[in-house]
Amino acid sequence: MPQPAWTAAKRNPTVFIWMAAIFITCLIVADLTGAMLFSFTLALPFGGTSVLLSAGIIPFPITFILTDLLNEFYGQSGARFVTWLGFGMLFLTYGLLWTASQLPVDARTLITKPVFLVIFNQYAGMFLASMTAYLIGQLLDISVFHWFKSITGNKMIWLRATGSTVISQLFDSFIVTGIAFWGQMTLFDMLQLASGNYVWKFIVAVAITPLLYIGHALLNRYFVTKK
């Protein structure tokens, strides 16, 4: 039977808290910057192709690694606890930003009300999309990770880590794009953005596999020495 989240966290609460804090920081930054799009031309042997991405994909690789390590060392209960904690902190962030948007602005302000509202409204537009995609993606990632682990045991860390990420992020990428940009972008542009974000996440998920093994080895050694 899975241990309750805080029972699992007692294995080393300091590490658990640090992992949760970094995860939530990256999650909130990804959410705040998700509405900013950037593009570049990728040179290929048969010609260049334009790549459209969201700035929110920059912090996401860190959350991939942390989700996998939480799954490995704190189990489903620990990973789900951090997932729901992140969900709550996103609501808190939105609430604090909304409160700030209602304050009377002094003439000496460095950020004018119209500028702040532009930023806030962009975030508000992403809020429902990112919350929905995040929750579905994370809970799916955790379930798929442990399904793979039930088959492979303690072997093939790369399979359960990469496999769970590439499956969950397929849903995440298309859900967040579909909700956030529906009616604001053409269907072609939405598909291009969602596909670009997913391909980027897929590449990153594979590329960071060595980092996952390094993190796994360091935590394994740390927990052994702390016994």
C-alpha positions in Angstrom: 0.0 0.0 0.0 1.4 3.5 -0.9 2.6 5.5 2.0 1.0 8.9 2.7 2.9 11.8 1.2 4.4 13.1 4.5 5.3 9.6 5.7 7.2 9.1 2.5 8.8 12.5 2.9 10.2 11.6 6.3 12.8 9.6 4.4 14.5 12.9 4.2 12.2 16.0 4.6 14.9 18.5 3.7 15.4 17.0 0.2 11.7 16.7 -0.3 11.1 20.3 0.6 13.9 21.5 -1.7 12.6 19.4 -4.6 9.1 20.7 -4.1 10.2 24.3 -3.8 12.2 24.1 -7.1 9.4 22.3 -8.9 6.8 24.9 -7.9 9.1 27.8 -8.8 9.7 26.4 -12.3 6.0 25.7 -12.6 4.9 29.3 -11.7 7.6 30.8 -14.0 6.4 28.6 -16.9 2.9 29.7 -16.3 3.7 33.4 -16.1 5.8 33.2 -19.3 3.6 30.8 -21.2 1.8 33.5 -23.2 5.1 34.9 -24.7 5.9 33.2 -28.0 9.2 33.2 -29.7 10.3 31.8 -33.1 13.5 31.0 -35.0 14.5 29.4 -38.2 16.1 25.9 -37.9 18.6 25.2 -40.7 18.1 21.7 -42.1 20.0 19.9 -45.0 16.9 20.3 -47.2 16.1 23.9 -46.2 15.2 26.0 -43.3 12.0 25.6 -41.2 10.4 28.1 -38.8 9.9 26.9 -35.3 7.3 28.5 -33.0 7.6 27.9 -29.3 6.2 29.3 -26.0 8.7 30.7 -23.5 7.0 28.5 -20.9 8.9 25.5 -22.2 12.2 26.8 -20.8 11.6 25.8 -17.1 9.8 22.6 -18.0 12.8 20.3 -18.3 13.5 20.9 -14.6 10.0 19.8 -13.7 10.5 16.6 -15.8 13.6 15.6 -13.8 12.0 16.5 -10.4 8.8 14.6 -11.2 10.8 11.5 -12.1 13.0 11.7 -9.0 10.0 12.3 -6.7 8.4 9.2 -8.3 11.5 7.2 -7.7 12.3 8.2 -4.1 8.9 9.3 -2.6 6.5 7.2 -4.6 3.1 8.1 -6.1 1.9 9.7 -2.9 4.9 12.1 -2.7 4.8 13.0 -6.4 1.0 13.6 -6.2 1.4 15.7 -3.1 3.8 18.0 -4.9 1.5 18.1 -7.9 -1.5 19.2 -5.9 0.7 21.6 -3.9 1.8 23.2 -7.2 -1.8 23.4 -8.3 -2.7 25.3 -5.2 0.3 27.7 -5.5 -0.8 28.5 -9.1 -4.2 29.5 -7.7 -2.5 31.6 -5.0 -0.3 33.3 -7.7 -3.4 34.2 -9.8 -5.2 35.5 -6.7 -2.3 37.7 -5.7 -1.9 39.1 -9.2 -5.6 39.7 -9.4 -5.5 41.6 -6.1 -2.6 43.7 -7.3 -4.6 44.6 -10.5 -7.4 46.0 -8.3 -5.2 48.4 -6.3 -5.3 52.2 -6.9 -2.1 53.1 -8.7 0.0 56.0 -7.5 1.4 58.5 -10.1 5.0 57.6 -9.0 4.6 54.0 -10.0 7.4 52.5 -12.1 4.9 50.1 -13.8 1.8 51.8 -15.0 -1.6 50.2 -14.6 -2.1 49.7 -18.4 1.3 47.9 -18.6 0.5 45.7 -15.6 -2.9 44.9 -16.9 -1.5 43.8 -20.3 0.8 41.4 -18.4 -1.9 40.2 -16.0 -4.5 39.7 -18.8 -2.0 37.6 -20.8 -1.5 35.5 -17.7 -5.2 35.2 -17.0 -5.7 34.0 -20.5 -3.2 31.2 -19.9 -4.5 30.4 -16.4 -7.3 28.0 -17.2 -5.4 26.4 -20.0 -2.2 25.8 -18.0 -4.0 24.6 -14.9 -6.0 22.1 -16.8 -3.1 20.8 -18.9 -0.7 20.8 -15.9 -3.0 18.7 -13.8 -3.9 16.2 -16.5 -0.3 15.9 -17.6 1.2 15.5 -14.2 -1.3 12.9 -12.9 -0.9 11.0 -16.2 2.9 11.2 -15.9 2.8 9.7 -12.4 0.4 6.9 -13.3 2.3 6.0 -16.5 5.7 6.1 -14.6 4.5 3.6 -12.0 2.9 1.4 -14.7 6.2 1.1 -16.4 7.9 0.6 -13.0 5.5 -2.3 -12.2 6.7 -4.0 -15.4 10.5 -3.2 -15.3 11.1 -3.2 -11.5 14.1 -1.2 -10.6 15.7 -1.6 -14.0 15.4 0.6 -17.1 15.0 4.0 -15.3 15.2 5.7 -18.7 12.2 3.8 -20.0 9.8 4.8 -17.3 11.1 8.3 -17.0 11.2 9.2 -20.7 8.2 7.1 -21.6 6.0 8.8 -19.0 7.1 12.2 -20.0 6.7 11.9 -23.7 3.2 10.4 -23.2 2.0 13.0 -20.7 3.4 16.0 -22.5 1.6 15.0 -25.7 -1.6 15.7 -23.8 -0.2 18.7 -22.0 1.0 20.5 -25.1 -2.1 20.2 -27.2 -4.5 20.9 -24.2 -2.8 24.1 -23.1 -2.5 25.4 -26.7 -6.1 24.5 -27.6 -7.6 26.2 -24.6 -5.3 29.2 -24.4 -5.2 30.2 -28.0 -8.6 29.0 -29.3 -10.2 31.9 -31.3 -6.9 33.9 -31.1 -4.9 31.9 -33.6 -5.7 29.9 -36.7 -5.9 26.2 -36.4 -2.7 25.8 -38.4 -0.8 28.1 -36.1 -2.2 26.3 -33.0 -1.1 23.0 -34.4 2.3 24.4 -35.3 2.7 25.8 -31.7 1.5 22.7 -30.0 3.6 20.4 -32.2 6.7 22.6 -31.8 6.3 22.6 -28.0 5.8 18.9 -27.9 8.7 18.1 -30.2 10.9 20.3 -28.0 9.7 18.6 -24.9 10.3 15.2 -26.5 13.9 16.1 -27.4 14.6 17.5 -24.0 13.1 14.5 -22.2 15.5 12.3 -24.1 18.5 14.7 -23.8 18.1 15.0 -20.0 18.2 11.2 -19.3 21.8 11.4 -18.2 20.9 14.1 -15.7 18.2 11.9 -14.4 20.7 9.1 -13.8 23.1 11.5 -12.1 20.3 12.8 -9.8 19.3 9.2 -9.1 22.8 8.2 -8.2 23.4 11.3 -6.0 20.1 10.9 -4.1 20.7 7.1 -3.7 24.2 7.8 -2.2 22.8 10.7 0.0 20.0 8.5 1.4 22.4 5.7 2.1 24.9 7.9 4.0 22.1 9.5 6.0 20.8 6.2 7.3 
